[in-house]
């Protein structure tokens, strides 16, 4: 097999080079590929939305764990997957995506059955909830880079529209996961866990209907972890947007994950059903933002929109911190969902567009790594802050960080000048 050195020039400047086999020109994806991908991703999101609800409410609502201990539990559950995530990027670039994702759905169906047995035995405890979180987060970390990388190979649309449509579909179906969680007091925890397992199992059917997604490279030429990190280092704009997103995740996404359950329970006196409504309102806002974005795509300056959203988020967090009336609280949560939907989509599309196809899963794994590593850190910091003050106080760091991200991003990151350039050929690599 002849190997040659190839260079990927990027809109961000710089290049990535490596000794790999030139990607084979593949035919345009068949029309059914993207719908099956959306089905698989939506079922996965439904199961993970339910998981996010279960893990949080089992700690806060069922076991009535103090905020500082709940923060530690989330950290314990999410630190181990960090070691797995970058491995997931390597595996995503090395193995047939269709086979790999089908296996991940099978593995994800097993932990809910394990916890179902624990619940039926009357042994549910703080430790078992942490184990549940570790298992689910680890499998998700292993599979997400491959799932996100496959998007560019199954869609005929440009990257911005492909990501946005996927977000709309998956988030809409994910609301069903919140609804099921809110019915836990009616259906029973065991029934909800069984449904969660079945959701992931059904996703296997959709992934198996995907076309083969081979690497197109020989085993000796497949990129390793070092290759992906070297490629990222030569993409300054990608580095910068991942770094800013990490800062945002620490105290903005972190505040939603850690503070909102305690605000719902302690400030507004809500139960599991109320918490499910809050999560649903947030998700509807996120879906709404992506529907609006879709009308104007492709956006020429997505980086500018990302930075402007930092200013509006600071105002939203200040509103929620003021402990408004219930309906104004819902409005603030909805606006927060709109805001986070925009920023998440802008980050994802920028990285997806600029990442070379040969190491796309690995670079996406670094982006996901920034999300994951921020969550346990913010869980500890904000958990202790809530324990020492009030749940509302955990919203204030996000105000300062949002303003800082805007200032740094405007002056230094290059995001304000970045222009999106649709490249249909990249989807065929």
C-alpha positions as CSV (number, residue, x, y, z in Angstrom):
1,X,0.0,0.0,0.0
2,X,1.5,3.4,-1.0
3,X,1.4,6.0,1.7
4,X,1.9,9.7,0.9
5,X,2.0,12.9,3.1
6,X,-1.1,15.0,2.7
7,X,-1.9,18.4,4.0
8,X,-5.3,19.7,5.1
9,X,-5.5,23.5,4.7
10,X,-8.2,25.0,6.9
11,X,-10.1,28.3,7.0
12,X,-8.5,28.8,10.5
13,X,-5.0,28.9,9.1
14,X,-2.3,26.3,9.5
15,X,-2.4,22.8,8.3
16,X,-2.3,19.2,9.4
17,X,-0.1,16.7,7.9
18,X,0.3,13.0,8.4
19,X,1.3,9.7,6.8
20,X,-2.1,8.3,6.0
21,X,-3.7,6.8,3.0
22,X,-5.6,9.3,0.9
23,X,-9.3,9.1,1.6
24,X,-11.2,7.2,-1.0
25,X,-13.8,9.2,-2.9
26,X,-17.2,7.8,-1.8
27,X,-20.5,8.2,-3.5
28,X,-23.0,10.6,-2.1
29,X,-24.8,9.2,1.0
30,X,-28.0,7.4,0.1
31,X,-31.2,9.3,1.0
32,X,-32.2,6.9,3.8
33,X,-28.9,7.3,5.6
34,X,-29.6,10.6,7.4
35,X,-33.1,9.6,8.6
36,X,-31.8,6.4,10.1
37,X,-29.0,8.4,11.7
38,X,-31.5,10.8,13.2
39,X,-33.6,7.9,14.5
40,X,-30.6,6.3,16.2
41,X,-29.4,9.6,17.6
42,X,-32.9,10.6,18.8
43,X,-33.4,7.3,20.7
44,X,-30.0,7.7,22.2
45,X,-30.9,11.2,23.4
46,X,-34.2,10.1,24.8
47,X,-32.4,7.5,26.9
48,X,-29.7,10.0,28.0
49,X,-32.2,12.7,28.8
50,X,-34.0,10.2,31.0
51,X,-30.6,9.3,32.5
52,X,-29.8,12.9,33.3
53,X,-33.1,13.2,35.1
54,X,-32.8,9.9,37.0
55,X,-29.3,10.5,38.2
56,X,-30.1,14.0,39.5
57,X,-33.4,13.2,41.0
58,X,-32.3,10.0,42.7
59,X,-29.7,12.0,44.5
60,X,-31.7,15.2,45.2
61,X,-35.3,13.9,45.4
62,X,-35.2,10.2,46.4
63,X,-32.1,10.0,48.6
64,X,-32.3,13.7,49.6
65,X,-28.5,14.1,49.3
66,X,-27.0,17.5,50.5
67,X,-25.8,19.7,47.7
68,X,-22.1,19.3,48.4
69,X,-22.4,15.5,48.5
70,X,-24.5,15.5,45.3
71,X,-21.7,17.6,43.7
72,X,-19.1,15.0,44.7
73,X,-21.3,12.2,43.4
74,X,-21.6,13.8,40.0
75,X,-17.8,14.3,40.0
76,X,-17.2,10.7,40.9
77,X,-19.6,9.6,38.2
78,X,-18.0,11.8,35.5
79,X,-14.3,11.8,36.1
80,X,-13.7,8.1,35.0
81,X,-15.3,8.7,31.6
82,X,-12.7,11.4,30.9
83,X,-10.0,8.7,30.5
84,X,-12.3,6.9,28.0
85,X,-13.4,9.8,25.9
86,X,-10.2,10.3,23.9
87,X,-10.0,6.6,23.4
88,X,-13.5,6.8,22.0
89,X,-12.2,9.3,19.4
90,X,-9.4,6.9,18.4
91,X,-11.8,4.0,18.1
92,X,-14.2,6.2,16.1
93,X,-11.5,6.8,13.5
94,X,-10.3,3.2,13.5
95,X,-13.5,1.1,13.2
96,X,-16.5,0.8,11.0
97,X,-18.9,3.4,12.4
98,X,-22.1,1.3,11.8
99,X,-20.8,-1.7,13.7
100,X,-19.3,0.3,16.5
101,X,-22.4,2.4,17.2
102,X,-24.6,-0.7,17.2
103,X,-22.4,-2.3,19.8
104,X,-22.6,0.9,21.9
105,X,-26.4,0.7,21.9
106,X,-26.3,-2.8,23.2
107,X,-23.9,-1.9,26.0
108,X,-26.0,1.1,27.0
109,X,-29.1,-1.1,27.5
110,X,-27.3,-3.1,30.3
111,X,-26.7,-0.6,33.2
112,X,-30.4,0.2,33.7
113,X,-31.1,-3.5,34.1
114,X,-28.4,-3.7,36.7
115,X,-29.9,-0.9,38.7
116,X,-33.3,-2.4,38.2
117,X,-32.1,-5.5,40.0
118,X,-30.6,-3.3,42.8
119,X,-33.9,-1.4,43.2
120,X,-36.0,-4.6,43.3
121,X,-33.6,-5.9,46.0
122,X,-34.3,-2.8,48.1
123,X,-30.5,-1.9,48.1
124,X,-30.6,1.5,46.3
125,X,-28.0,3.8,47.9
126,X,-25.7,6.7,47.2
127,X,-22.9,4.3,46.0
128,X,-25.2,2.5,43.6
129,X,-26.4,5.8,42.0
130,X,-22.7,6.8,41.5
131,X,-22.0,3.4,39.9
132,X,-25.1,3.9,37.6
133,X,-23.7,7.3,36.6
134,X,-20.2,6.0,36.0
135,X,-21.4,3.2,33.7
136,X,-23.7,5.3,31.6
137,X,-21.3,8.2,31.3
138,X,-18.4,5.9,30.3
139,X,-20.3,4.2,27.5
140,X,-21.6,7.6,26.3
141,X,-18.0,8.9,26.3
142,X,-16.8,5.9,24.3
143,X,-19.5,6.3,21.6
144,X,-20.1,10.0,21.2
145,X,-17.1,10.9,19.1
146,X,-17.9,8.1,16.6
147,X,-21.6,9.2,16.5
148,X,-20.8,12.8,15.9
149,X,-18.1,12.1,13.4
150,X,-20.5,9.9,11.4
151,X,-22.9,12.9,10.8
152,X,-20.7,14.3,8.1
153,X,-20.8,11.0,6.2
154,X,-24.5,10.3,6.2
155,X,-26.0,13.8,5.4
156,X,-26.2,15.5,2.0
157,X,-26.6,18.9,3.7
158,X,-24.0,21.4,4.7
159,X,-22.5,21.0,8.2
160,X,-24.6,23.8,9.8
161,X,-27.9,22.5,8.6
162,X,-27.0,18.9,9.4
163,X,-26.0,19.6,13.0
164,X,-29.0,21.9,13.5
165,X,-31.6,19.4,12.2
166,X,-30.0,16.7,14.3
167,X,-30.2,18.9,17.4
168,X,-33.9,19.7,16.7
169,X,-34.9,16.0,16.2
170,X,-32.8,14.6,19.1
171,X,-33.9,17.4,21.6
172,X,-37.5,17.0,20.6
173,X,-37.4,13.2,21.3
174,X,-35.3,13.9,24.4
175,X,-38.3,15.7,25.9
176,X,-39.9,12.3,26.1
177,X,-37.2,11.2,28.4
178,X,-37.9,14.1,30.8
179,X,-41.6,13.3,30.6
180,X,-40.9,9.7,31.6
181,X,-38.8,10.8,34.5
182,X,-41.6,13.1,35.7
183,X,-43.9,10.1,35.8
184,X,-41.6,8.1,38.1
185,X,-43.9,8.6,41.1
186,X,-46.8,7.1,39.0
187,X,-45.0,4.4,37.0
188,X,-42.5,3.4,39.6
189,X,-38.7,3.5,39.3
190,X,-38.4,-0.1,38.2
191,X,-40.7,0.5,35.2
192,X,-38.9,3.7,34.2
193,X,-35.5,1.8,34.3
194,X,-36.9,-1.0,32.1
195,X,-38.2,1.6,29.6
196,X,-34.8,3.2,29.5
197,X,-33.1,-0.1,28.7
198,X,-35.7,-0.7,25.9
199,X,-35.1,2.7,24.4
200,X,-31.4,2.0,23.9
201,X,-32.1,-1.5,22.6
202,X,-34.4,-0.1,19.9
203,X,-31.6,2.2,18.8
204,X,-29.7,-0.8,17.6
205,X,-32.2,-1.4,14.8
206,X,-31.6,2.2,13.5
207,X,-27.8,2.0,13.7
208,X,-27.8,-1.4,11.9
209,X,-29.8,0.2,9.0
210,X,-27.0,2.8,8.5
211,X,-24.7,2.2,5.5
212,X,-21.2,0.8,6.2
213,X,-19.0,3.6,7.5
214,X,-15.5,2.1,7.1
215,X,-12.4,4.1,7.9
216,X,-11.0,4.0,4.3
217,X,-7.5,3.4,5.8
218,X,-5.3,0.5,6.3
219,X,-4.7,-0.6,9.9
220,X,-1.1,0.6,9.8
221,X,-2.2,4.0,8.5
222,X,-5.0,4.7,10.9
223,X,-4.4,7.8,13.0
224,X,-3.6,7.4,16.7
225,X,-4.3,9.8,19.6
226,X,-1.1,11.8,19.0
227,X,-2.1,12.4,15.4
228,X,-5.4,13.9,16.4
229,X,-3.9,16.1,19.0
230,X,-1.2,17.3,16.6
231,X,-3.9,18.2,14.1
232,X,-5.8,20.2,16.8
233,X,-2.7,22.1,17.8
234,X,-2.4,23.3,14.2
235,X,-5.9,24.6,14.1
236,X,-5.9,27.8,16.3
237,X,-9.5,28.7,15.8
238,X,-10.6,25.2,16.8
239,X,-8.4,25.4,19.9
240,X,-9.8,28.7,20.8
241,X,-13.5,27.8,20.4
242,X,-13.0,24.6,22.4
243,X,-11.2,26.6,25.2
244,X,-14.0,29.3,25.4
245,X,-16.6,26.6,25.4
246,X,-14.8,24.9,28.3
247,X,-15.0,28.1,30.3
248,X,-18.6,28.5,29.4
249,X,-19.4,24.9,30.5
250,X,-17.9,25.4,33.9
251,X,-20.3,27.9,35.2
252,X,-23.1,28.2,32.7
253,X,-23.9,24.6,31.7
254,X,-22.6,23.7,35.2
255,X,-25.1,26.0,36.8
256,X,-28.0,24.4,34.9
257,X,-26.9,20.9,35.9
258,X,-26.1,21.6,39.5
259,X,-28.1,24.6,40.7
260,X,-31.4,24.2,38.9
261,X,-32.4,20.9,40.7
262,X,-31.9,22.6,44.1
263,X,-33.6,25.8,42.9
264,X,-36.6,23.8,41.8
265,X,-36.8,21.8,45.0
266,X,-35.7,24.3,47.7
267,X,-36.6,27.8,46.2
268,X,-39.8,26.9,44.4
269,X,-40.8,23.8,46.5
270,X,-41.1,21.5,43.5
271,X,-41.3,17.7,43.2
272,X,-40.1,15.4,40.5
273,X,-42.9,16.5,38.2
274,X,-42.0,20.1,38.6
275,X,-38.3,19.4,37.9
276,X,-39.3,17.5,34.7
277,X,-41.3,20.6,33.6
278,X,-38.3,22.8,34.2
279,X,-36.1,20.6,32.1
280,X,-38.7,20.4,29.4
281,X,-39.1,24.2,29.2
282,X,-35.3,24.5,28.9
283,X,-35.2,21.9,26.1
284,X,-38.1,23.5,24.2
285,X,-36.1,26.7,24.3
286,X,-33.1,24.9,22.9
287,X,-35.2,23.4,20.1
288,X,-36.8,26.8,19.3
289,X,-33.4,28.4,18.9
290,X,-32.3,25.7,16.4
291,X,-35.6,26.1,14.4
292,X,-34.9,29.8,14.2
293,X,-31.2,29.2,13.2
294,X,-32.3,26.8,10.5
295,X,-34.3,29.6,8.7
296,X,-31.2,31.7,8.3
297,X,-28.5,29.0,7.6
298,X,-25.9,28.9,6.5
299,X,-24.7,31.7,8.8
300,X,-21.7,33.6,7.5
301,X,-20.4,34.7,10.9
302,X,-21.4,32.0,13.5
303,X,-18.6,33.1,15.8
304,X,-20.1,36.6,16.2
305,X,-23.4,35.0,17.2
306,X,-21.6,32.8,19.8
307,X,-20.0,35.9,21.4
308,X,-23.1,38.0,21.4
309,X,-25.0,35.2,23.2
310,X,-22.6,35.5,26.1
311,X,-23.9,39.0,26.9
312,X,-27.6,37.9,26.7
313,X,-26.8,34.9,29.0
314,X,-25.4,37.2,31.7
315,X,-28.8,39.0,31.7
316,X,-30.7,35.8,31.8
317,X,-28.8,34.5,34.8
318,X,-29.3,37.8,36.7
319,X,-33.0,37.5,36.1
320,X,-33.1,33.9,37.5
321,X,-30.9,35.0,40.5
322,X,-33.4,37.6,41.4
323,X,-35.9,34.8,42.4
324,X,-38.7,36.0,40.0
325,X,-42.3,34.8,40.1
326,X,-43.0,31.3,38.9
327,X,-44.0,32.3,35.3
328,X,-41.1,34.7,35.0
329,X,-38.9,31.9,36.2
330,X,-40.2,29.6,33.4
331,X,-39.6,32.5,30.9
332,X,-36.0,32.8,32.1
333,X,-35.4,29.0,31.9
334,X,-36.9,29.1,28.3
335,X,-34.6,32.0,27.4
336,X,-31.6,30.2,28.9
337,X,-32.5,27.2,26.7
338,X,-32.7,29.4,23.6
339,X,-29.3,30.9,24.5
340,X,-27.5,27.6,25.1
341,X,-29.1,26.0,22.0
342,X,-27.5,28.7,19.9
343,X,-24.0,28.6,21.5
344,X,-23.8,24.8,21.5
345,X,-24.8,24.6,17.8
346,X,-22.3,27.3,16.9
347,X,-19.5,25.6,18.7
348,X,-20.3,22.2,17.2
349,X,-20.7,23.3,13.6
350,X,-17.4,25.3,13.8
351,X,-15.4,22.3,15.0
352,X,-17.2,19.9,12.7
353,X,-16.4,22.1,9.6
354,X,-12.8,22.7,10.4
355,X,-11.7,19.3,11.6
356,X,-9.9,17.2,8.9
357,X,-11.9,14.1,8.1
358,X,-9.1,11.7,8.9
359,X,-9.1,12.8,12.5
360,X,-12.5,14.3,12.9
361,X,-13.7,11.9,15.6
362,X,-10.6,12.6,17.7
363,X,-11.0,16.3,17.5
364,X,-14.6,16.0,18.3
365,X,-13.6,13.8,21.3
366,X,-11.5,16.7,22.6
367,X,-14.6,19.0,22.3
368,X,-16.6,16.5,24.2
369,X,-13.8,16.1,26.7
370,X,-14.0,19.8,27.4
371,X,-17.7,19.3,28.2
372,X,-17.1,16.3,30.4
373,X,-14.2,17.7,32.4
374,X,-16.1,20.9,33.1
375,X,-19.0,19.1,34.6
376,X,-17.3,17.3,37.6
377,X,-15.3,20.5,38.4
378,X,-18.3,22.7,38.4
379,X,-20.3,20.1,40.3
380,X,-17.8,20.3,43.2
381,X,-17.4,24.0,43.1
382,X,-21.0,24.9,42.7
383,X,-22.1,22.1,45.1
384,X,-20.0,23.6,47.9
385,X,-21.2,27.1,47.0
386,X,-24.8,26.0,47.3
387,X,-24.2,24.2,50.6
388,X,-22.6,27.3,52.1
389,X,-25.0,29.9,50.7
390,X,-28.1,29.3,48.6
391,X,-28.9,27.6,45.3
392,X,-29.4,31.0,43.6
393,X,-25.9,32.1,44.4
394,X,-24.6,29.4,42.1
395,X,-25.9,31.4,39.1
396,X,-23.7,34.4,39.8
397,X,-20.3,33.0,38.6
398,X,-21.8,32.4,35.2
399,X,-22.6,36.1,34.8
400,X,-18.9,37.0,35.3
401,X,-17.6,34.2,33.1
402,X,-20.0,35.1,30.3
403,X,-18.8,38.7,30.3
404,X,-15.2,37.4,30.4
405,X,-15.8,35.0,27.4
406,X,-17.2,37.9,25.4
407,X,-14.2,40.1,26.0
408,X,-11.6,37.5,25.5
409,X,-13.4,36.0,22.5
410,X,-13.8,39.4,20.8
411,X,-10.2,40.5,21.3
412,X,-8.2,37.4,20.9
413,X,-9.9,34.2,19.7
414,X,-10.5,35.1,16.0
415,X,-14.2,34.1,16.3
416,X,-15.4,37.5,15.3
417,X,-13.6,37.4,12.0
418,X,-14.3,33.7,11.2
419,X,-16.5,33.1,8.1
420,X,-18.3,29.9,7.5
421,X,-17.5,28.3,4.1
422,X,-19.8,25.3,3.1
423,X,-17.8,22.6,1.5
424,X,-19.9,19.7,0.2
425,X,-16.8,17.8,-0.8
426,X,-15.8,17.5,2.9
427,X,-18.9,15.3,3.6
428,X,-17.6,12.7,1.1
429,X,-14.2,12.2,2.8
